Structure formats: C-alpha cells, structure tokens
C-alpha cells in the first residue's frame, strides 16, 4: 500500500498556508528574488498575484515620490 496519500501533491501548496508565508512569498516575488510558483489553485494564484501587485505598486509610488522629492531638493539647492 502506498502512503503518499498524506503527502501534498504540489510542493508549492504550503507556500501560502499562513498570512505570514503569503506575505513573505509576495515580497520575494515582488523583489524579483523568487519566481511565481506553479501548481497553485486559481484562488491561490489570484490571491498571490494581487499581493505581489500591491507590493509592486507601493514600490513604484515610493520610487516616483523619491524622484520628485530629489528633483525638488536639487532645484532648491541650485537657487540658494
């Protein structure tokens, strides 16, 4: 008799098993340090993709804000 019934069929099934794991995986994917896992259910794919998108959006907004602040600061320093 084969005891593989209790083993997960997808090695990525545990990646999103807790909010902390979801947060960590989404951060790693958003940073480009971890590939988007395959074999997730459609609901898991949607959840993870949404979390990754949120993080990338936040990073982009911060980047733009810093760029604008740097430009403004450089303009102020040039005029003083």
N, C-alpha and C positions, 0 to 999 in steps of 0.2 A: 504494500500500500504506500502511496506517495503522500508525504506530509507537506507538500508545497502549498496546500490549500490555505494555510495560515500566513504564508509569506505574501507580501504585496506583489502584484504582477507588474507594477510600474515602480521603478526605483525612485521616480520623482514624486510619488504620491505623498511622501512625508514632508516635502519641502514647504507646503503651505498649511501644515496641520495646526499651527498656533498663530495668533496675531503677531507674535514676536518673530517667528520664522518668516511669515509673509513680509513683514517689514524689512527684515534683513535681505531676503532674496530680491525684493523690489529695489532696494537701494543698490545692491550689487549689479543688477541688470541695468539700472539707470546710469550707473557709473561706467558701464561697459566692461565690468570685471567678471561677469558671469553670463553665459548665453541663456536665452529664453528656453526654459525646459520644454521638452516634447512629452507627449503622452498624458497631458493633463486633460481633465474633463472640460467641456466647453464652459461650464460655470467657473472653473478654476482659471482657465485661460483668460476669461473676461475680467475676473477679479484681479489677477496679477497684472494684466495689461493696463487696467485702469490705475492701479497703484504705481506702476512704472511711469505711465503718462503724467500722473500728478507730480511725481518727483522731477521728471524732466522739465515740466512746465515751471516748477518752482526754481529750478536751476537756471533756466532761460531768463525768467523775470529778474532773478538776482544778478545775473550777468549784465543784462541791459541796464538795470539800476546802477550798478557799479560803473559801467561805461559812461553813463550820463553824469554821474557824480564826479568822475575823474575829469571829464571834459569841462564841466563847470568849474571845478577847482583850478584846472590849468588856465582857464580864461581869467579867473580872479587873480591868480598869481601873475599873469602877464600884464595885467592892468595896474598892479601895485608896484 
